[in-house]
Amino acid sequence: MWLERTLRRAPVGRRSVFSALVLILPMTVLIGASAWILQGQELALHATIDEAVNALAPLTTLEFHLQRALNDELRAEHGEYVTNHNGLADSVDRIFTELERRTADPDLPMDALTAAQKHWLAARPAVIGLSKRVIPLRPDGRTPASASARAELTVTIQDIEVARTRLSEAIRASAVASAARQQRQLRLLVWTWAGTLAAALFVLTAMTYSIVKPTRELARMIRRLSEGDFSVRLDSNARDELGEVARYLDAMTDRLDDRRRALEDEAMRDSLTRLPNRRAVLAAIDSNLSALTGVRAPVSVLMIDVDRFKTINDRFGHAAGDDALVRLAELMRRALRGDDVLGRYAGDEFLAVLPGASHRQAYQVAERLCDDVNRWAANEPSRPSITVGVATNTADTNTARRLIAEADRALYRGKAAGGARVAAAGKGP
């Protein structure tokens, strides 16, 4: 795939470092971000709790003091003894002063607090005037001062309750909004983790694939080489170490293939004349017999013997004899047909395979071959003539061994007749 090819442009070591960075850096950033977000949420929770305590506690305390003052006022009206309330009034004043300093708090209902403070100031003198004595009752059971103070205190307590309720609702709404924001942050964090892990897994998979795939291809190539298939090649365009190994292996395979071809050529060719050797020409006879017998086509062979070859070696030397064989092989190869196979059968013997040639056609080819060689050898003591024995397959001679034996017998009849001629197996052409 594209990513695998892109990764293979870099060495494996660099790829490994890149993959490690892709895995480690995002995880490190995410761990830090997760810790920061969770710590922020914890701080927000503490802030919400502190806000509830710091804002509601003064209002609750204030409401408690005012309720106490109202109760004492009622007790005083009924002639019961009450303590001096100077300290209580001072506490209420102090709480109001503290709440006034928090005007920057947007959740604090200052209008309700202002109204409550106004009513408190109206009731404050009566609260301070309470002492350890029985307040004389009027016929209606109340004094104007105490009734007014009780009414002011009641209104003050109601205003404080309104302020506390509104503040509680504001704190609750703030807590709900904070919880929703934290939920969104957590969902975003989870999706970020999932995306980062998916991306890291993808990169790790591509990294692994970029190593495993060429490794498998190398193993496949080595296996096919061990099976004798030298045509296999690898994609050696990659710039990594595996691509370099693939290039070395391709070059080695090319050399092995060249060596194999050279060995096969050495095994199937005569080193002097470069003609097919005995094994190759026998294989040609077998293959043609197998292929042409089914279609009832003839196969003929020419057994060729070099005349006076020992005399040439003795008189002119082995180098002259070798040269004569090389030139003779070239001359005979040109004289044969295109599909014919000429090979060196033994030291001074050659064998030609003529697929599809009838006995008469083979005899004619042999005569032409013999005439060409004899004209070439005329008046040249260092050039030998040839004697040719011709044989064509029949029902009795439909194997290479029998066909060669027939041609060989015809050859010796020609040699017995003086050589430099063509002799045919059977009764002649």
C-alpha positions as CSV (number, residue, x, y, z in Angstrom):
1,M,0.0,0.0,0.0
2,W,1.0,3.7,-0.3
3,L,2.0,4.1,3.3
4,E,4.1,0.9,3.2
5,R,6.0,2.2,0.1
6,T,6.4,5.6,1.7
7,L,7.8,4.1,5.0
8,R,10.2,1.9,3.0
9,R,11.9,5.0,1.7
10,A,13.5,5.4,5.1
11,P,15.8,2.9,6.9
12,V,14.3,0.5,9.4
13,G,16.0,2.2,12.3
14,R,14.7,5.6,11.4
15,R,11.3,4.1,10.9
16,S,11.4,2.5,14.4
17,V,12.3,5.9,16.0
18,F,9.5,7.5,14.0
19,S,7.0,4.9,15.2
20,A,8.2,5.2,18.8
21,L,7.7,9.0,18.6
22,V,4.3,8.6,17.1
23,L,3.3,6.3,19.9
24,I,5.1,8.1,22.8
25,L,4.6,11.8,22.1
26,P,0.8,11.8,21.6
27,M,0.4,9.5,24.7
28,T,2.6,11.9,26.8
29,V,0.6,14.9,25.7
30,L,-2.7,13.1,26.3
31,I,-1.6,12.0,29.8
32,G,-0.6,15.6,30.6
33,A,-3.8,17.0,29.2
34,S,-5.9,14.3,31.0
35,A,-4.2,15.1,34.3
36,W,-4.7,18.9,33.7
37,I,-8.4,18.4,32.9
38,L,-9.1,16.1,35.8
39,Q,-7.2,18.4,38.2
40,G,-9.2,21.3,36.8
41,Q,-12.5,19.5,37.4
42,E,-11.4,18.6,40.9
43,L,-10.6,22.3,41.6
44,A,-13.9,23.3,40.1
45,L,-15.7,20.9,42.4
46,H,-13.9,22.3,45.4
47,A,-14.7,25.8,44.2
48,T,-18.4,25.0,43.9
49,I,-18.4,23.5,47.5
50,D,-16.5,26.5,48.8
51,E,-18.9,28.9,47.1
52,A,-21.9,27.1,48.6
53,V,-20.3,27.1,52.1
54,N,-18.9,30.6,52.0
55,A,-22.0,32.1,50.5
56,L,-24.8,30.2,52.2
57,A,-23.2,29.9,55.6
58,P,-23.3,33.7,56.3
59,L,-27.0,33.9,55.2
60,T,-27.9,30.8,57.2
61,T,-26.1,32.3,60.3
62,L,-27.8,35.6,59.7
63,E,-31.2,34.0,59.4
64,F,-30.5,32.0,62.7
65,H,-29.6,35.2,64.6
66,L,-32.6,37.1,63.3
67,Q,-34.9,34.2,64.1
68,R,-33.4,34.1,67.6
69,A,-34.0,37.8,68.0
70,L,-37.6,37.3,66.8
71,N,-38.1,34.6,69.4
72,D,-36.7,36.7,72.2
73,E,-38.9,39.5,71.1
74,L,-41.9,37.3,71.5
75,R,-40.8,36.0,74.9
76,A,-40.3,39.6,76.1
77,E,-43.8,40.5,75.0
78,H,-45.2,37.7,77.2
79,G,-43.3,38.9,80.2
80,E,-40.4,36.4,80.1
81,Y,-36.9,37.4,81.0
82,V,-34.4,37.7,78.1
83,T,-30.7,38.5,78.0
84,N,-29.1,41.6,76.7
85,H,-28.9,41.4,72.8
86,N,-26.2,43.9,72.2
87,G,-23.9,41.0,71.1
88,L,-26.5,39.6,68.9
89,A,-27.1,42.9,67.1
90,D,-23.4,43.3,66.7
91,S,-23.2,39.8,65.1
92,V,-26.0,40.6,62.7
93,D,-24.3,43.9,61.7
94,R,-21.0,42.1,61.2
95,I,-22.6,39.6,58.8
96,F,-24.3,42.3,56.8
97,T,-21.0,44.2,56.5
98,E,-19.3,41.0,55.3
99,L,-22.0,40.4,52.7
100,E,-21.7,44.0,51.5
101,R,-18.0,43.4,50.8
102,R,-18.9,40.6,48.4
103,T,-20.7,42.8,45.9
104,A,-18.5,41.4,43.1
105,D,-20.1,38.0,43.5
106,P,-22.6,37.8,40.6
107,D,-24.6,35.0,42.3
108,L,-25.3,37.0,45.5
109,P,-28.8,38.6,45.4
110,M,-27.9,42.1,46.6
111,D,-31.4,43.5,46.2
112,A,-32.9,41.1,48.7
113,L,-30.0,41.6,51.1
114,T,-30.3,45.4,50.8
115,A,-34.0,45.2,51.6
116,A,-33.3,42.8,54.5
117,Q,-30.7,45.2,55.9
118,K,-33.1,48.1,55.7
119,H,-35.7,46.2,57.7
120,W,-33.0,45.1,60.2
121,L,-32.0,48.6,60.8
122,A,-35.6,49.4,61.7
123,A,-35.8,46.5,64.1
124,R,-32.3,46.9,65.6
125,P,-33.1,49.4,68.4
126,A,-35.9,47.2,69.7
127,V,-33.6,44.2,69.7
128,I,-30.9,46.0,71.5
129,G,-33.5,47.3,74.1
130,L,-34.4,43.8,75.2
131,S,-33.1,43.2,78.8
132,K,-33.6,40.9,81.7
133,R,-37.0,42.4,82.7
134,V,-40.6,41.8,82.0
135,I,-42.1,44.2,79.4
136,P,-45.4,45.6,80.7
137,L,-48.2,44.5,78.6
138,R,-50.9,46.9,77.3
139,P,-54.5,45.8,77.3
140,D,-54.1,44.5,73.7
141,G,-51.1,42.4,74.9
142,R,-48.5,44.3,72.8
143,T,-46.5,47.4,72.9
144,P,-46.1,49.4,69.7
145,A,-42.4,49.2,69.7
146,S,-42.2,45.4,70.1
147,A,-44.9,44.8,67.5
148,S,-43.0,47.0,65.0
149,A,-39.7,45.3,65.8
150,R,-41.3,41.8,65.4
151,A,-42.8,42.9,62.0
152,E,-39.5,44.2,60.8
153,L,-37.7,41.1,62.0
154,T,-40.2,38.9,60.2
155,V,-39.8,40.8,57.0
156,T,-36.0,40.7,57.4
157,I,-36.1,36.9,57.9
158,Q,-38.3,36.5,54.8
159,D,-35.9,38.7,52.7
160,I,-33.0,36.6,53.9
161,E,-34.9,33.4,53.0
162,V,-35.5,34.8,49.5
163,A,-31.8,35.7,49.2
164,R,-30.7,32.2,50.4
165,T,-33.1,30.5,48.0
166,R,-32.0,32.6,45.1
167,L,-28.4,32.0,46.0
168,S,-29.0,28.3,46.3
169,E,-30.6,28.2,42.9
170,A,-27.7,30.2,41.4
171,I,-25.2,27.8,43.0
172,R,-27.1,24.8,41.8
173,A,-27.3,26.2,38.2
174,S,-23.6,26.9,38.3
175,A,-22.9,23.4,39.6
176,V,-25.1,21.9,36.8
177,A,-23.4,24.0,34.1
178,S,-20.0,23.0,35.6
179,A,-21.0,19.3,35.6
180,A,-22.2,19.5,31.9
181,R,-18.9,21.2,31.0
182,Q,-16.9,18.5,32.7
183,Q,-19.0,15.8,30.9
184,R,-18.1,17.5,27.6
185,Q,-14.5,17.6,28.5
186,L,-14.5,13.9,29.5
187,R,-16.2,12.9,26.3
188,L,-13.8,14.9,24.2
189,L,-10.9,13.4,26.2
190,V,-12.3,9.9,25.6
191,W,-12.7,10.5,21.8
192,T,-9.2,12.0,21.7
193,W,-7.8,9.0,23.4
194,A,-9.7,6.7,21.0
195,G,-8.5,8.6,18.0
196,T,-4.9,8.8,19.1
197,L,-4.9,5.0,19.9
198,A,-6.4,4.3,16.5
199,A,-3.8,6.5,14.7
200,A,-1.0,4.9,16.7
201,L,-2.3,1.4,15.9
202,F,-2.6,2.3,12.2
203,V,1.0,3.6,12.1
204,L,2.3,0.6,14.1
205,T,0.4,-1.7,11.7
206,A,1.9,0.0,8.7
207,M,5.3,-0.1,10.3
208,T,5.0,-3.8,11.0
209,Y,3.6,-4.5,7.5
210,S,6.5,-2.5,5.9
211,I,8.9,-5.0,7.6
212,V,6.9,-8.2,7.4
213,K,5.9,-7.9,3.7
214,P,9.4,-7.7,2.3
215,T,10.6,-10.3,4.7
216,R,8.0,-12.7,3.4
217,E,8.9,-11.8,-0.2
218,L,12.6,-12.6,0.6
219,A,11.6,-15.9,2.2
220,R,9.4,-16.7,-0.9
221,M,12.3,-15.8,-3.3
222,I,14.8,-18.0,-1.3
223,R,12.3,-20.9,-1.3
224,R,11.8,-20.6,-5.1
225,L,15.6,-20.4,-5.6
226,S,16.0,-23.5,-3.6
227,E,13.5,-25.2,-5.9
228,G,15.6,-24.2,-8.9
229,D,13.5,-21.3,-10.2
230,F,16.0,-18.5,-11.1
231,S,13.4,-16.3,-12.8
232,V,12.0,-14.8,-9.5
233,R,12.9,-11.2,-8.8
234,L,12.1,-8.8,-6.0
235,D,11.0,-5.1,-6.0
236,S,14.3,-3.6,-5.1
237,N,13.2,0.1,-5.3
238,A,12.9,0.5,-1.6
239,R,15.7,2.5,0.2
240,D,15.7,0.6,3.4
241,E,17.9,-2.3,4.5
242,L,15.5,-4.9,3.2
243,G,15.5,-3.2,-0.2
244,E,19.3,-3.3,-0.2
245,V,19.1,-7.0,0.7
246,A,16.6,-7.5,-2.1
247,R,19.0,-5.8,-4.6
248,Y,21.9,-8.0,-3.5
249,L,19.7,-11.0,-3.8
250,D,18.5,-10.0,-7.3
251,A,22.2,-9.5,-8.3
252,M,23.2,-12.8,-6.8
253,T,20.2,-14.5,-8.6
254,D,21.3,-13.0,-11.9
255,R,24.8,-14.3,-11.4
256,L,23.5,-17.7,-10.4
257,D,21.2,-17.8,-13.4
258,D,24.1,-16.9,-15.7
259,R,26.2,-19.6,-14.1
260,R,23.4,-22.1,-14.4
261,R,23.0,-21.3,-18.1
262,A,26.7,-21.6,-18.5
263,L,26.8,-24.9,-16.8
264,E,23.8,-26.1,-18.8
265,D,25.6,-25.0,-21.9
266,E,28.8,-26.7,-20.9
267,A,26.8,-29.8,-20.1
268,M,25.0,-29.9,-23.4
269,R,27.7,-28.5,-25.8
270,D,31.0,-29.7,-27.1
271,S,33.7,-27.4,-25.9
272,L,35.7,-27.5,-29.1
273,T,33.1,-27.1,-31.9
274,R,30.3,-25.5,-29.7
275,L,27.9,-28.0,-31.3
276,P,25.5,-30.0,-29.1
277,N,27.3,-32.9,-27.4
278,R,26.4,-36.6,-27.4
279,R,23.8,-36.1,-24.6
280,A,22.1,-33.2,-26.3
281,V,21.9,-34.8,-29.7
282,L,20.6,-38.1,-28.2
283,A,17.9,-36.0,-26.4
284,A,17.0,-34.4,-29.7
285,I,16.5,-37.8,-31.3
286,D,14.2,-38.9,-28.4
287,S,12.2,-35.8,-28.4
288,N,11.6,-35.8,-32.2
289,L,10.7,-39.5,-32.2
290,S,8.2,-38.8,-29.4
291,A,6.7,-35.8,-31.1
292,L,6.6,-37.0,-34.7
293,T,5.6,-40.7,-34.2
294,G,2.2,-39.6,-33.2
295,V,1.6,-37.7,-36.4
296,R,3.3,-40.5,-38.5
297,A,6.2,-38.2,-39.6
298,P,9.6,-39.7,-40.2
299,V,12.8,-39.0,-38.4
300,S,16.2,-39.5,-40.1
301,V,19.7,-39.5,-38.7
302,L,23.1,-39.0,-40.3
303,M,26.1,-40.7,-38.7
304,I,29.1,-38.8,-40.0
305,D,32.7,-40.0,-39.6
306,V,35.8,-37.8,-40.4
307,D,38.1,-39.5,-42.9
308,R,41.9,-39.6,-42.3
309,F,41.6,-37.7,-39.0
310,K,44.3,-39.7,-37.2
311,T,46.6,-39.1,-40.2
312,I,46.0,-35.4,-40.0
313,N,46.8,-35.4,-36.3
314,D,49.9,-37.4,-36.8
315,R,51.2,-35.4,-39.7
316,F,50.1,-31.8,-38.9
317,G,49.6,-32.0,-35.1
318,H,46.6,-32.0,-32.8
319,A,46.1,-28.3,-33.2
320,A,45.6,-28.8,-37.0
321,G,43.2,-31.6,-36.2
322,D,41.2,-29.5,-33.8
323,D,41.1,-26.7,-36.4
324,A,39.9,-29.1,-39.0
325,L,37.1,-30.3,-36.8
326,V,35.9,-26.7,-36.0
327,R,35.9,-25.7,-39.6
328,L,34.2,-28.9,-40.7
329,A,31.5,-28.5,-38.0
330,E,30.8,-24.9,-39.3
331,L,30.6,-26.1,-42.9
332,M,28.2,-29.0,-42.1
333,R,26.0,-26.7,-40.0
334,R,25.5,-24.4,-42.9
335,A,24.7,-27.2,-45.3
336,L,21.9,-28.7,-43.1
337,R,18.3,-27.4,-43.0
338,G,17.1,-24.9,-40.4
339,D,15.4,-27.5,-38.2
340,D,18.1,-30.1,-38.3
341,V,20.3,-30.7,-35.3
342,L,24.0,-31.4,-35.7
343,G,26.1,-32.6,-32.8
344,R,29.4,-34.1,-32.0
345,Y,28.8,-37.7,-31.2
346,A,32.4,-38.8,-30.4
347,G,36.0,-37.8,-31.0
348,D,35.8,-37.8,-34.9
349,E,32.2,-38.6,-35.3
350,F,29.2,-36.3,-35.8
351,L,25.5,-37.1,-35.6
352,A,22.7,-35.1,-37.5
353,V,19.0,-35.4,-36.7
354,L,16.6,-34.5,-39.5
355,P,13.1,-34.3,-38.1
356,G,10.3,-34.9,-40.8
357,A,12.8,-36.0,-43.4
358,S,12.0,-39.1,-45.3
359,H,14.7,-41.7,-46.1
360,R,15.1,-40.2,-49.7
361,Q,15.2,-36.6,-48.4
362,A,17.8,-37.6,-45.8
363,Y,19.9,-39.3,-48.4
364,Q,19.8,-36.2,-50.6
365,V,20.8,-34.0,-47.7
366,A,23.7,-36.4,-46.9
367,E,24.9,-36.3,-50.5
368,R,24.9,-32.5,-50.6
369,L,26.7,-32.4,-47.3
370,C,29.3,-34.9,-48.4
371,D,29.9,-33.1,-51.7
372,D,30.4,-29.8,-50.0
373,V,32.9,-31.2,-47.6
374,N,34.7,-33.2,-50.2
375,R,35.1,-30.1,-52.4
376,W,36.3,-28.1,-49.4
377,A,38.9,-30.9,-48.6
378,A,40.1,-31.4,-52.2
379,N,43.8,-30.9,-52.7
380,E,44.2,-29.9,-49.0
381,P,46.0,-32.7,-47.0
382,S,45.1,-31.0,-43.7
383,R,41.4,-31.0,-44.6
384,P,39.5,-34.3,-44.1
385,S,36.6,-35.6,-46.1
386,I,33.6,-37.3,-44.5
387,T,31.6,-40.6,-44.8
388,V,27.9,-40.5,-44.0
389,G,25.6,-43.3,-42.9
390,V,21.8,-42.6,-43.3
391,A,19.0,-44.2,-41.4
392,T,15.2,-43.4,-41.0
393,N,13.0,-44.7,-38.3
394,T,10.7,-47.6,-39.0
395,A,8.5,-49.8,-36.8
396,D,11.5,-51.8,-35.8
397,T,13.9,-48.8,-35.4
398,N,11.7,-46.4,-33.5
399,T,14.1,-45.8,-30.7
400,A,17.3,-43.6,-30.7
401,R,19.5,-46.6,-29.9
402,R,18.2,-48.7,-32.8
403,L,18.2,-45.8,-35.2
404,I,21.8,-44.9,-34.4
405,A,22.8,-48.5,-34.8
406,E,21.3,-48.7,-38.3
407,A,23.1,-45.4,-39.3
408,D,26.3,-46.7,-37.8
409,R,26.1,-50.0,-39.8
410,A,25.5,-48.0,-43.0
411,L,28.5,-45.7,-42.1
412,Y,30.9,-48.7,-41.8
413,R,29.7,-50.0,-45.1
414,G,30.7,-46.7,-46.6
415,K,34.0,-46.7,-44.8
416,A,34.7,-50.2,-46.1
417,A,33.9,-49.0,-49.6
418,G,36.7,-46.4,-49.4
419,G,35.1,-43.5,-47.5
420,A,34.2,-40.0,-48.7
421,R,30.7,-41.2,-49.7
422,V,27.1,-41.7,-48.4
423,A,25.8,-45.1,-47.4
424,A,22.1,-45.8,-46.6
425,A,20.7,-48.4,-44.2
426,G,18.6,-51.0,-45.9
427,K,18.6,-51.3,-49.7
428,G,19.5,-47.7,-50.3
429,P,17.6,-44.5,-51.0
